[in-house]
Amino acid sequence: MIDKLRSILPLLILGFFGLAAAAVWMPRSVDSSVTAAPALKELDERLSSGSQRLSDLIEVTNDRPVFHASRRPVATPEAPKAPEPVLQLLGIIAEDNADTLAFVKVSTDGTLYRIGEGETVGRWRILEVGTDAITVSKDGNAPYTLRIGG
């Protein structure tokens, strides 16, 4: 009989520990109808007010990034300015019986202009057309000389 008891003893010990573990880990049944309603109502109120605060925080987080050390808003880069137009002298035609004409082009415009003294192209007024250069005034400012190719 002792031999039979020795063979059953490990099973009895294992069964005892199994029941003890189940008793510890199983939730105890409590009458939840009495305490659940107020607790759920309070939780619902906390969550609804928290969601309003959360939406406010999201806006602040967008304005002041979390992962920047200074927490300052991210600066948006400015768009590069368009290049200032430049008048280019391409050539000069001089005839004996006619006015001397200059061929010019504005850097931002692909159009070729044939102009003489006193005429205007964009913001430039042609003051004098020579044999290898022209004198122009931009926006009525001081005159300057343009040479072919430069």
ROFIVEX-659903 format. One record per residue (C-alpha): residue number from 1; residue in one letter; z, x, y. Coordinates in Angstrom, 2 decimals. Example, Ala and Ser with C-alpha at 12.3 -4.5 7.8 and 13.67 -1.06 7.14 Angstrom:
   n res       Z       X       Y
   1   A    7.80   12.30   -4.50
   2   S    7.14   13.67   -1.06
//
This chain:
   n res       Z       X       Y
   1   M    0.00    0.00    0.00
   2   I    0.69    2.89    2.36
   3   D   -2.82    4.17    1.67
   4   K   -4.21    0.79    2.59
   5   L   -2.10    0.76    5.78
   6   R   -3.35    4.25    6.71
   7   S   -6.94    3.08    6.41
   8   I   -6.33    0.00    8.62
   9   L   -4.12    1.75   11.22
  10   P   -7.01    3.28   13.24
  11   L   -8.69   -0.12   13.42
  12   L   -5.47   -1.75   14.59
  13   I   -4.97    0.90   17.31
  14   L   -8.58    0.55   18.44
  15   G   -8.24   -3.23   18.58
  16   F   -5.03   -2.96   20.59
  17   F   -6.65   -0.66   23.17
  18   G   -9.66   -3.00   23.35
  19   L   -7.45   -5.99   24.13
  20   A   -5.46   -4.00   26.69
  21   A   -8.66   -2.86   28.42
  22   A  -10.00   -6.41   28.51
  23   A   -6.74   -7.67   30.00
  24   V   -6.84   -5.03   32.74
  25   W  -10.52   -5.39   33.67
  26   M  -11.01   -9.13   33.35
  27   P  -10.45  -11.06   36.57
  28   R   -7.58  -13.44   36.59
  29   S   -8.48  -17.05   37.10
  30   V   -6.99  -18.52   40.26
  31   D   -7.54  -21.93   41.66
  32   S  -10.26  -20.82   44.10
  33   S  -10.94  -24.28   45.56
  34   V   -7.81  -24.07   47.70
  35   T   -8.35  -20.61   49.23
  36   A  -12.15  -20.24   49.11
  37   A  -13.13  -22.79   51.77
  38   P  -11.24  -21.24   54.72
  39   A  -12.17  -17.74   53.61
  40   L  -15.87  -18.63   53.42
  41   K  -15.74  -20.33   56.80
  42   E  -14.10  -17.28   58.38
  43   L  -16.61  -14.95   56.72
  44   D  -19.51  -17.09   57.93
  45   E  -18.18  -17.02   61.51
  46   R  -17.71  -13.23   61.40
  47   L  -21.22  -12.72   60.04
  48   S  -22.87  -14.98   62.63
  49   S  -21.11  -13.28   65.55
  50   G  -21.84   -9.90   63.98
  51   S  -25.56  -10.63   63.72
  52   Q  -25.64  -11.35   67.45
  53   R  -23.90   -8.07   68.18
  54   L  -26.22   -6.31   65.75
  55   S  -29.32   -7.55   67.58
  56   D  -27.80   -6.27   70.84
  57   L  -27.18   -2.90   69.22
  58   I  -30.75   -2.68   67.95
  59   E  -32.06   -2.98   71.51
  60   V  -29.65   -0.29   72.72
  61   T  -30.64    1.94   69.81
  62   N  -34.30    1.62   70.76
  63   D  -33.48    2.57   74.35
  64   R  -31.12    5.41   73.38
  65   P  -32.22    7.01   70.08
  66   V  -29.45    7.71   67.59
  67   F  -30.72   11.07   66.38
  68   H  -31.33   12.74   69.77
  69   A  -28.51   14.99   70.89
  70   S  -28.59   13.75   74.48
  71   R  -29.08   10.07   73.47
  72   R  -31.42    9.75   76.44
  73   P  -34.49    7.54   76.13
  74   V  -37.57    9.25   74.77
  75   A  -39.90   10.15   77.63
  76   T  -43.42    8.89   77.23
  77   P  -46.02   11.53   77.99
  78   E  -48.12   10.93   81.07
  79   A  -51.82   10.50   80.65
  80   P  -53.80   13.53   81.78
  81   K  -55.46   13.12   85.14
  82   A  -59.22   12.93   85.34
  83   P  -60.75   16.17   86.58
  84   E  -61.58   16.33   90.28
  85   P  -65.34   15.96   90.78
  86   V  -67.17   19.08   91.91
  87   L  -70.54   19.26   93.66
  88   Q  -72.96   21.70   91.99
  89   L  -76.06   23.11   93.65
  90   L  -78.84   23.38   91.06
  91   G  -81.83   24.34   93.21
  92   I  -83.60   24.22   96.57
  93   I  -87.23   23.32   97.35
  94   A  -88.71   24.47  100.64
  95   E  -92.23   23.51  101.78
  96   D  -93.98   24.59  104.96
  97   N  -94.72   21.13  106.34
  98   A  -91.74   19.21  104.92
  99   D  -87.97   19.25  105.05
 100   T  -86.10   21.58  102.73
 101   L  -84.48   19.62   99.89
 102   A  -81.57   20.50   97.62
 103   F  -81.04   19.39   94.03
 104   V  -77.33   18.72   93.42
 105   K  -75.20   17.16   90.73
 106   V  -71.61   15.87   90.76
 107   S  -69.64   17.27   87.79
 108   T  -68.36   13.85   86.67
 109   D  -71.79   12.23   87.01
 110   G  -74.90   13.28   85.08
 111   T  -77.31   12.09   87.80
 112   L  -79.47   14.64   89.62
 113   Y  -79.73   14.00   93.38
 114   R  -82.52   15.23   95.68
 115   I  -81.08   15.35   99.19
 116   G  -81.78   16.77  102.63
 117   E  -79.72   17.61  105.69
 118   G  -77.53   14.77  106.97
 119   E  -77.55   12.86  103.68
 120   T  -74.46   11.96  101.61
 121   V  -73.73   12.23   97.90
 122   G  -70.44   10.64   96.86
 123   R  -67.73   12.18   99.04
 124   W  -69.93   15.08  100.26
 125   R  -72.13   15.19  103.38
 126   I  -74.90   17.81  103.45
 127   L  -74.71   19.59  106.80
 128   E  -77.36   22.29  106.32
 129   V  -79.88   23.26  103.63
 130   G  -80.83   26.95  103.60
 131   T  -83.17   28.95  101.35
 132   D  -80.52   29.83   98.76
 133   A  -77.39   27.83   99.79
 134   I  -76.23   24.59  101.35
 135   T  -73.34   23.82  103.70
 136   V  -71.35   20.71  102.84
 137   S  -68.28   18.87  104.04
 138   K  -66.13   16.88  101.62
 139   D  -64.36   13.81  103.05
 140   G  -64.96   15.07  106.61
 141   N  -62.92   18.23  106.02
 142   A  -63.93   21.78  107.00
 143   P  -67.46   22.72  105.88
 144   Y  -68.05   25.22  103.07
 145   T  -71.09   26.84  101.47
 146   L  -72.42   26.24   97.95
 147   R  -74.80   28.76   96.38
 148   I  -77.17   28.20   93.49
 149   G  -75.38   28.70   90.16
 150   G  -71.96   29.08   91.72
//
